[in-house]
Amino acid sequence: MVPALAVAGALQADGAEVAWVGGERAEASLVPEAGIRFLPVRVSGLSRSNPLKAARAVLQAFGAVAAAWRILGRERPDAVLGGGGYVAGPVGLAAVLRRVPLVLTEADSHLGLTNRLLARFARRVCLAFPIDGRDEPRFRVTGRPVPAPSTDRAAARLRFGIPDDAVCVLVFGGSLGARTINDAAVAGLADAGCWVLHASGHRDFDELRARLGAPPRYVLEPYIQPFGDALVASDLVVARSGGSIFEIAAHGRPALLVPYPHAAADHQTANARWMVDSGAAVVVTDAELSGARLRSEVDRLLAEPARLAAMASASAGLARVDAAREIAREVLSAAGRGG
């Protein structure tokens, strides 16, 4: 949702009317809150472990294509933007059938199933990362859209009670959290010499709070919004390596990345390698992560300020802060409006 909302905002800034077709998930409330008209369809992800659920999802997808066909007939859009995932599939197919110009975005380092199926019909596929064999003119590397980075470090630190002159490590693992990272952080960093700002996700928060107690320099939050405040307040980030690495880069932060081992096509490892190859991050595998290992890696990095500074500079060099605007231009061009 983060990249799609960023592009929607860029389109609105250009005077375009935006409507969002989505499932009955978080977007049903978050999209209207962002000032965007929400048009629901019923659709589910395709289960790879439960044949009954997979069959039900396929039947639901046929219904979603019909619903999307009706929505596009009613709305008469000039272009459709697909963000990947199981909602984008039926809407993208309906756009192809109605001959509405289609633009796709891919946030990961491989094309997901929906985008692989629809790419041949798209005017443009906007990639977060270079992907072998996916070349111009159909494919274009734009980066992954993210919100505008936060810049007021002093205000952000005041929000979390972190002193201006303290060193701060930010730990997070997505909206649900990452249990391996959560456990390692509480076990390894509770008595660290630095401040720790830990966004655990709601799932693990109560358990972690009970285990942690109240160490003096450890700030545990279930969720942080806007998240840019957490990034600008930090000096080092410990995180998974999903799409959030683009937010890390937008804030120019060095990172210790722990790729999620069960991500589709192991794309989080490829994402992490992209940062490591540029000198912006180090990687610890999920299987190797423990409290002791995390503490050792964090202590080693914090003990080398020059290395951290070089990593921060490399991270900032990867940022694509104009990604949302570039993708919006592609959509407007497909719609025949220039950009």
N, C-alpha and C positions, 0 to 999 in steps of 0.2 A: 504493500500500500504506500510506503514512503515514496518510492520513485514515481508512482502514478499520480499521487497527490501533488508532487513537485511539478510534474509536467502539466497537470490540470491548472495549477496556479499560473504557470507561464502562458498557457493558452488564454486564460481569462485576462491576463495582463495585456495581451495583444487584442483584446476585444472579442474573442471567440466565445460563443455559448457552449458550455460543457455539460453533458449529461453522463452519468456513470451507471453502467449496467453491472450489477454484482450479485453475489449470492447472499444467503441469509447468515452472514458471519459478522465480524467486527465492523466491516465497512457499512453495514446497514445503519449504524449510528454515527460512525466517524465521518463518513462522507457528507451527510447533511450538515454536520457540525462545521465542516470546512466550507459551507456555502455552495455545495454542488448538488444538483438535483439527482436523486438516487432512483434507479429503475430496477427492481428486483427480479431475478429469475431463480428457479429452483434447480440446483445442480450440485453434484457431489464429486469428490475426487475418486479416482479409480483405485480400488484396493488391490494390492498385489499379493495379498495373503489370504483373502477371504473370497472365494468364488461367488458366493451368494451376494455379497456386498458389491462385488465388481459387476455382476449382471444387473443389479438394481441401478448402479451408477450409469451403465450404458443406456438403459431404458430412460433414465432421467435425462441423460444428455440429448436424446432424440427430442424429448419434450422441451428442453432448453433451446434447441435450435429453432423449433417452431415458435417459442416465445420470443426469441431474439429476432426472428423474421418479422413478427408482428410489431415489435418495438421499432425496428429500423423502418418499417413501412409507415409507421405513425410519425416518427421523429424526422425522417428524411435527412439524415446527417450528410454533410459534405465529405466526411472521412471518419474512419474508425481506427482507434489506437488499441492494440492488444498488448497486454502486459505479461503474457504467458499464464500458465496455470489453467485449471479446469473450467473456470468461468469464461476465459478468453477464447476457448476452443469453439463453443457453440456460437458465440457472437461473431467471431472471425469468420466462421463458415457461412453464417447468414449474410455477412458483408460481401463475401465472395459471390454467393448466389445472387445477391441483389446488385452486384457490380458497383459496390461502394468502395472507393479507394481505401486500402488497408495498409497501415504501418504497424510494425511489431517492435517490441523492445525485449531484450534478453538481459537479465540482471546477473547471470552467472557465467562461468567460464566454459559452459557447454550449452548447446541448444536443448531446451526441454522438449518433451514430446509434442506439446501443442505447437510450439514454434517450428519444430521440424516439419510438421504436417502442413502448416500454413505458409511457410517461408516462400515457396515457389509462387504464391499468389500475391505476395506483398509488394507494394511499391518500394519499400525500404525496410530493412531490419536493422535496428539500432542496437549495437552490442556494447556491453559494459567492458568487455575484454576482447583483445584480438583472439580469433578462433581459427585454427588451421583449416584451410579450404573454404572459408566464408569470406569472400573477397568482394570488393567494390565491382560494379556499381550497386548491386542489390544490398550488400551488407556494408555498414559503416560503423566504425568505433566512435561512440560518443561519450563513453563513460556511463556510470550509473547516476541518475538524478538523486540529489539529496537536498534537504532543506539548507537554506543559507546558514553558514557556520556562525556560531556564537563568537563574539569578540570581546566581551566585557569579563575578563578573568577575575577582576576584583569583586564584581557583583556576584559572579557564580560562586566564588569561594565563600563570600559572606553568606550566601544562601545555605551552604552546607556546613558552615561553621569551621572552615579550614583556614588556618592562618595564612597570610600572604606569603610568608617566607618558608612555608613548609613544603616538603616534597610529598606529592600525592600520587598514589597508584589507583587507577580506575579499573574495576572488575565488573564485567557484565557478560551475559550470554543470551540476549534476545528477550522478547516479551515474556516468554515462559521461564526463562532462565536456562542454565546448563548445569545439570546436577554435578557432573565431574568437576567443573570449574568452581561451582559454589562450595562443594565439600573441601576442595583443596585450598581455597582462599580462607575459609574459616579455620581450617586446621593449621595452615602455614603462615598466615599473615596477621593473625589477631594480635600478636605481640611484636610485630615488625617495628623497626625504628621510624618508619614513614607513616603518613596518613593513608588510610584506605577508604575509598568510596566505592561501595559494592551495591550494584543494582541486581538483586537476586532473582527477580521475577516473582509473581504472586504464589506460584505453586510451592516453593521451598521456603518462603519468607518466615513463617511462624516457627518451623523447625530450626532454621538457622539462627533466628533470634534467641531461641531457648538455649541452643548450644553455645552461642557466642557470649552471652552475658552482656556486659557493658564496658568493653575496653575503651580507654580514653581517646584513642585516635582512629577509631573504626566506625564509619558511618554506613549503616545498612539500610537500604531502601528497597521496597518491592518493585518500584517503577519510578522512573524519572522523566518528566516532561516539562519543558523541551529538553531533549537529551543532549543538545549542544552545550548546555550549561555544565553537564558532567564532563564532557570532553575538554572544554576549554579550561576547566578547573584542574585538570590532571597533568601529570608529567610523563606518565607511562600508562599504557592500556594493556589489560589482559582480557582477551575475548576470543570468541569463535571467529571464523573467517568467512562468514556469509557476506551479504551485501553491505553490512555495516562497515566493512573495511573502507568503503568510499567516504563514509562520514569521518572515520579516523583520519584518512588522508586529507580531507577538507579542512580539518583542524590542525594538520601538521603534527600528529602525535606518533611517537615510536610505539611499537606494539610487540607483545608476546602473544602469539596466536596459537590456539589449540583447535585445529580443525575438527568438526563433527564427523566422526568416522562413517556414519551411515547416510551421509548426504548423497543425493542422486549423482551417479557417475563420479563419486568422490570429488565433486567440484570444489568443496571447501579446501581441500589440499592444494588444488590448482590455484585457487584464489590466494592462499597463503604464500605459495611459491612466487607468485607475481610480486608480492611485497618484499619477500626475502631477497629475490634476485635484484631488486632495486636498492637493497640496503636499508629498508624501512622497518624490518621486523625480524624476529627470530621465531622459530616454531618448536613446540613440544607436542608430541602426539598425545591423543587422549589416553591411550593405554599406558603411557609413561608418566602421566601427570599424577602427582600426589602432593600433599601439603609440604613435605620436605623438598621435593623437586621444585615446586613453585617458589618457595622461599629462597632456595639457592639461586634460581634464575633471576628473580627480582633483585636480590642483594647484589648479584654480579653486575647487572645492568646499572643499578643506581650508583654503584661504586665507580663507574666510568662516565662521568659527565660529558666528556668530549665525544664518546661513542654515542651517547643518548642524543646529543645535539646533532651529530651527523645523521642519525636515524630519523630524527624529527625533520631535518631538511629534506632527506630523501622521501619521506612520507608526503610532505607538502608538494614535492615535485610530481607526485602521482595524481594529485587532485584534479578533477575535471568539474570545476564549479559552475561551468556554463552548460552542463549536460542537459538539464531540463529545458533550457532555452533552445539548444540545438535540436532536441527531439521535437519540441513544439514547432520549430521551423519546418521540419520534415513533414509534420502533420498538416500544417498550413499549405505547404507546397503541394502535397497530395490532394488537398481540397481545392487546389486551383487559386489559392489566395496569396501565393508568395510567402515570405517570411522575413 
